[in-house]
Amino acid sequence: MQIFVDADACPVVFIVEAVARKYGVAVTLLCDTNHILYSDYSEVVVVGAGADAVDYKLISICHKGDIVVSQDYGVAAMALGKGAYAIHQSGKWYTNENIDLMLMERHISKKARRASSKNHMKGPRKRSDKDDLNFEASFERLVEKYQHLDTSRMSGRAGFKYVSTENIFYEVVGNRQFRMYEYVIE
């Protein structure tokens, strides 16, 4: 598992890095040349400033089982299509069950904005500390839920051994003691 962040103007980068560090998960921050970032924990990938360049790069490098952090419903839909997990900066999980409705609502809102005679629409409210706490709790639950499915990370975890049979991983935690994880790949 790896975490990919659509990091252009993303307010939760530090939270993502803190949770990822806690669980030992690699993070890649993607930004364009207008928003160059630096990090002592994450890999930073800078792409050209073209329209949706970051989005397309993110989707091209994420894989099944990865986590994508983005406020863009289109990026989330493509990530879900690749078998990745996606979360909004509000903490809402994108799923195959809710993404179609979210895309439809976005489309209807865009049509309403175009049809409106108003030139200025009020933007989202200012982000609060409560928003950050909600995202952190939701993101940590997401990482915990899907981290055990990542076989590549498991093999390198110091002091632990894993044995896999079909849909079940057994973590060897002591002499003849096992912790079982069952997983279903949808």
N, C-alpha and C positions, 0 to 999 in steps of 0.2 A: 504494500500500500504506500502511496505517495500522495501528498496534498498539493494541489495546484490552486493558486490564488490569482484571480483576475484582479491585479493589484492597482490598476489605475484608479486613484482616488478612493481606495478601499479603506474604510475606517477601522477594520478589525484585523489588520495584519499582525499587530503585536499580540493580540489574543490568540490568533492561529499559531503563531510561533511558540507562545508559552505552552499551549496544550500539546503541540507537536513535540516539543522538547521533553515534556513530562512523559510522553508515551514512546519517545524514540522514533518518531516518524519523520521522514524527510519532507521538506517543503520546498516548492519552487514558486517564486513570485514572478509573474509575468507583467511587464509594463511596457509602454511605448517610450519613444525618445523624449516625449514631453513630460514624463513623470518618472524619471530615473530614480530608482531606490537603491539603498545599500542595506545589507544585513550581515550580521555576524553568525547567523544560524542558517538562513535559507540560501538556496541558489537563486540568483536573480537573472532572469532572461529578459533582455531588452530587444524589442522588435521595432520595426519601422513605424512611423506615425500614421500610416494609412488607415482608412476606415475599417474597423473590425479586425485589424491585423493581429492584435493581442488575442482576440477571441478565436480566430482560426488557428493560431499557433498553439494555444492552450488545448484545443480539441485535437490537434494533430499529435500531441505528445502524451495526452492522458490515455489510460488503459482501463480495462475492466478491473473493478475493485478499488480504484483510486477515488479520492475525494476532491471535488471541485468547489471552490468558494467563489460565487459570483452573484451580482445583483441582476444580471442579464438573463431573462427567461429563455432566450434563444440559445445561449451557451449552455444553460442547464438542460434544455431539451436534447441538445446534441450529446452532452456528457451522459445523460441517461441512456441515450441510444447506443452508446459504446459500452454500457454496463458499469459506468462509474456512478458514484453517489454524488449528489449536489446539494448545497445548502446556500441559502440567501444570507446576506449580512445581518438580517433581522433575526436569524436563527431558524427560520422556516425551512423545513426539508422539502426539496423538490422530489416528487415521486412520479412514477408512471401513472398513478391515479389522479394526481392534481395538476400535472403540467399542461394538459390540453386546455383545461378551464383557465389557467393563468395566461396562456398564450392568447386565448380568445378574448379575455378581459383586456389584455394589452392592446389587441387589435381594435376593439370597440372604443377604447379610450383614445387611441390615436385618431380614429375617424372622427370622434367628437371634437377633439382639439382642432382638427383641420376644418371642420364645419363651423366652428365657433367664430364669431366676429371679434372676440376678445383677442388682443395681441399678447397679453400677459396672463399666465396662469400661475397660481400659487404652487410653489414646490413643496417637497416633503418637510415635515417639522424637523427641528434641530435634534440631533442624536443626543441621547441622555446616558447617564451612567447605568440606568436600569436597562437600556437597550443593550449595552455592552455585557451586562451580567446575564441577560437572557440569551444572547448569542453564545457566550462562553459555555453556559450550561448545556445548551442544545448541541453545540459543536462537540463538546466533550462526550456527550451521550452517543453521537454519531461515530466518533472515533472508537469508543469502547465497543460499540455494537458490531462494527465491521473489522476491527483490527485483527481478531483471531482468525479471520478467513484468509489472511495474507500469508501464504506458505513461504514466500521468499524472505520475509522478515523473521519468521519463526526459526528458520534454520540457522540464523546467525545470533540468536539470543543466548547470551552467555549463561551457562549453568543449567540450561534446560534442554531437554531432548523431546522431539515430537515424532509420533508414529501416526501415519495416516492410513485409513482403510475406507475406501469409497467416500462417504459423506461425513466421516467422523475423524476428528483429530484427538489424539490422546496426548496430553502433556504429562511427561514424567516429572513429578515434583518431589519424589523421594523414593526410598527403597520400596518398591512394589506399590507405590501410591500413584494414581493417575487422576488427572482432571480431564473430563471429556467435553469436547465442543462438537456439537452437530451443526452442520451448515447446509443450506440449500442454495444452489445457484439457480437463479430465475432467468 
